[in-house]
């Protein structure tokens, strides 16, 4: 339990950041799921549209600190690779 004023503030900030990060991660998972579902239905138009919405969201999450930048890069790369398999 925090006893100093500054420690109490850090606790409040940490709670806000934790809630925000969890919300962002949840929305990213939903976006990834929509891309994967579109790829599984073999619909390249829908898959590209879902990818176009999800990639900037992942990049923004990394910029805000919800993900490490290499984690975000890996997620974007894997999703893009899956969507690109529909062309072949």
Buried (B, 14 or more C-beta within 10 A) or exposed (E): EEEEEEEEEEEEEEEEEEEEBEEBEEBBEEBBEBBBEBBEEEBBEBBBBBBEEBBEBBBBBBEEEBBEEEEBBEBBEEBBEBBBEBEE
